[in-house]
Amino acid sequence: MPAPRPIPELLRHGPFTRNEALREGFPAAALLGRRFERLFPRVWVCADHQMDDLDWIEAARLAMPERAMLTGISRIQLLGLDFGSLRPFHFVVSGDLHLDVDDIFLHRTVVLPPLDDEGVTPAAAFMAYAAEARVLDAIKVGDWLLQHRHMTIEELLGLAFRDRWRPGSREARWISRYLDPGSRSLRESESRAFIVFSGLPTPEVNKDVRSARGELLGCGDLVYVLWKLLVEYEGRQHLLDPRQFTSDIDRYRDFRDEGWRYVQVTKEKLDRPKKLVSEVYAQLVRGGYAGPAPVFGARWASLFAPIAAALPRRAVG
């Protein structure tokens, strides 16, 4: 039995099209063997290649015509965001294009939104995402884009006001008031959203906290200066890194010595957000807060629904 044909190096390290294989001198018939896996129509990969999320996005791009542009959460995930469902992959195209490919959602529009080298711009992708996203998810994704300087609020609002007809325009304008470029993690954004939508005061984000003598005590995730309260998210790195763990102990001691209280937030606490908000409220009261208690009513419930549900109804006629 003759030895299998060697696989060209270009085809070994990720998805490729049938035409790319042919250009490398590799016959299409050879793709039907056990050494390859078909991902989409005309898109293949070596069977021993471990596909990651970026590989799958690239495979979906290869399956689509060049004029179909990556959009929505798929375009944002390409920037490095590890959040949201990978499938379906989202593309947008101007004019008619009728393709039915599993795991690919093709949006059609009259005029394409602004583009860059990878697809629609991040601001345009966020606006498309906002058309269907939950309020809580849009806050997390929007904060991430702002913090990593993939878009600005001015760019987002400029696009949303210019293209009022485009899906997601109203949603993007509405959600923009709740975004903050200072947030450094999705969990920080989530914590802030729970606090704000419960009706408690909005904390400052990633603010330096100083002693009475002006010495820097640390940077707080969510800070209430008036009531000397910190809300701090404790990720796994705080436990697994001995130096970070020791630094945290010293930092919290310094906060206590200066009369600051704090609420430490964990993933488990975020899974019970009402309890977390109630804990923040109790600590605010201990610091002298005399404002309203949290309310877990309609505004709170809107966090877990699409943005569109929170928008005022359009006037008819």
N, C-alpha and C positions, 0 to 999 in steps of 0.2 A: 504494500500500500504506500503510495507516495506521501511524503511529509506535507503537512498543511502549509498553505501559502503563508509566508511571513506577513504579519500585520504591520502596515506602515506606521511609523512613529506618530504621525499627525492624528491617527485614528485611535490611539491607545488611551488618551487621557481625558476623554469627555465625549459628549454627544457629537454626532456628525450626520450629515445628510448622505443620501445615496449618491448624489452628484459629486460630493466631496470625495467619496470613496472611489468613484470612477476616475476622477482627476488624479488620484494617487496611483492609478493603475490597478486598483483592486476590483475585481469583477463583482457585479451585483449578486450573482448567484452564490458567492461565498458568504454573503451576509446571512444566508438562511441556515447556516450551521449553528452548532451549540456555542460557538465562541462569541456570538453576538446576541443582543436583545433589542427587539424593536420597541421604541418608546412611543412614537407617534407615527402617522403615515410619513414615510420617507426619511424618518429619523431613527438612528441606531446608536448603540453604544457597545463597547466591549463588555462581555458578560462578567469579567473580573474587575471592572471599574466600579468603585463605590460611589454612587451618586449622592451628592449633597444638594441642598436647596438651590444653590446658584446653578448647579448643573441642570436641574429640572427646569428652572426658568429659561436657561439657554436652549434646552431641548424644545420647549414650547415656542420660543422665538424662531427656531429653525423650521418648525412645522408650519409657520405662518408666512404669507407673502411679505415682501420687504415693506410694503406700504402700510402694513398693520403695525401699530405702535404700542409698546408696552405701557400700561396705565394702571391706575388704582393702586391697591395694596401690592400688586406684583412689582410695579415699578419702584415702590418704596422699599420692598424687601431686597431688591437688587442693590440698594444703597448700603445694605448691611443690617437692616432692622430685623431682629428675630422676634417677630410677633405676628399673629394672625394666621389664618389658614393659608397653606401654600396653594391649594386647589380650590376653585378653578383659577387658572391663570387668566389675567385680564388684559385684553388688547382693545384698541380703538382704531377705526378705519373711517376714512372719508368716502362717502358714496356707498354703492352697493357692493357687498362681498358676502356671498352665501357659502359658508363653510360650517360643517357640523363635525367638530373634532372633540372627542371625549376630554373632559377636564380643561377645556379652553372656552372662555366666555368672550365673545366678540361684540363690542359696543359699536354702534354706527352713529356717525355724526355728519352734519353738512360741512362743517369746517373744523379741521383739526385744531386742538389747543396748541399752545407753544410747545416746541420740541427742543430736545438736545440730542447728544450723540447716542443716548441709550433708549429713548422713547419720548414720552411727554415729559415736561419739566416736573420736578418734585412738587412744586406748588399746584400745577395742573393735576398731577396724580392725586394729591391730597383732596382737591376739590371733587374729583371723581369718586374718591373713597368716601367722602363725607355724604354723598348722595344716599348711601345705604347704611353707613356705619352707626353703631350705637354711640351715644354721647360720651360715655366713659372711654370707649376705645379711641374715638376721635381725639379726645384730650391727650391721651397717652401718645398716639402716633404724631399728632401735631406738635406737641412739646418736643418729641425726639427730633423731628425735622428742624425745628427752630434751634434746638441746642447744638445740633451738629452742622448748623449753618447751610442746610440744603435749601432752605427758603426763609423768607422774612414775612412778618405780618403784612408789611406794606405791599410786598409782591402778591401775596395771597388775596388781599382785599382789592388791589388794583385789577387783578384778573377776574375776581368775582363780580365786581361792579361793572367792568367792561363787558363781560359775557354773561349778562344776567339770564339769558335764555338757556345757558348750559346746565345740565343736571349737576346738582351739588352746589350751585352758586349761592342760593339762599342759605343752605346748611353751613357752607364755609363762612359766610358773613356772620351767622349767628354764633357758631362755635368759637370764632376767633377771639371773642371777649374772655374766654376761659383758658386760653393758651398762655404759657409762660416760657420764654426761652431759657430761663435760669434753671429749670428742672434738669437734674443730671441722671435720672433713671426713670424707667416706666413705673416703678413702684412708688417713687416720690410723687409722680404725677397722679397716680391712682389715689394715694393718701390725700393729696390736696383736693382732688375732686370730691371725695367722700365728705371731707370737712366743709367745703364750700356749698355743696348741694344739700347739706343738712341745715343750712342757714347760719352756721357759726361764722365768725369773722374770717376773712381771707388772710392766711399767714404770709409773711415775706418768705421768698424762696432763696435758699443757699446764701444766707446772710452771715457775715462775720459777727461774732459775739465777743465783746470785750469786757474786761473787768472794770471796776470803778476807777482803777488807775490807768485805764487805757490799754492794758495788755491784752493781746489776742488770746482768747480761750479756745477758739475753734470756729469752724463754719457750720452753722446749723442747717439741716435740710429744710425744715419749715419752722419759722421763728415768729413768736409773738413777743415783741419787745415790751409792749405796755404791761403785759402780765407775766413777763419773764418765764416763758414756757417754750420748750423745744419739742418738736415732733420729729423723731429720728428713725429712718428706716435702717434696720440691721440686716444686711444681706449675709449670705453664707461666708463671704470672704472675711467678714468681721470675726467669725468663729474659727475658720480654718487657717488663717494667717496669724501665727503667734505674735508677730510684731504689731499687727493691726489690733489684735485683741488687747495687748498690753497698753497700746496707745489709747484705745477707747476707754479703758479703765481710768487712766490718768485724766483723760479729757472730761469724763463725767464727774470725777472727783472735783476738778476745777470748777465745773459748772455749779455743783452743789455748794462749794465753798463761797461762791458769789451769789447764792440765793436763787439760782435757776432751777426750775423743775423740768422734767422731761417725760415724754411718753415714747417708749421704744416700740417701734412697729416691726412686726415680722410677717412673713408670708401667711402664716396661720392666722394672725390677727386680721389681715386684709380679707381673709375668707369669711370673717364675721364683722363686716364693716360697721354695723349699727353699734356693736359693743365697743369697737375702736373709737368711734365718734363720741360715744358716751364717756369714755375714759378721758378723751381730750377735753370735753366739756367740764368734767369734774375737776381736772387740773386747772383749767381756766378760772373756775369759780374760786378755787383755793388761792389763786393769784389776785383776786379782786374783781373778776369779770362779773358784771351785773346785767348783761344783756340776755336776749332770749335763749331758751334751751333749744337743742336740735329738734327738728321736726322731720319725721320720716313719712311725709305725705306725697303729694303729686310731684313736687319738684324733685324729691329724692328718687321717686320711681322713674322719673324721666332719664336718669343716668343710665338705666339698663334697657332703654328703648332706642329706636332709631332717632337721629336728630330731627328728622322730618316730623315726628310726633310732637316735638316740643315747639315747633314753629307756629306762630299765629296763623289762623286760617286766612286765605286770600279773600278779599272782597269780591263778591259776585255781582256782575253787571256793571 
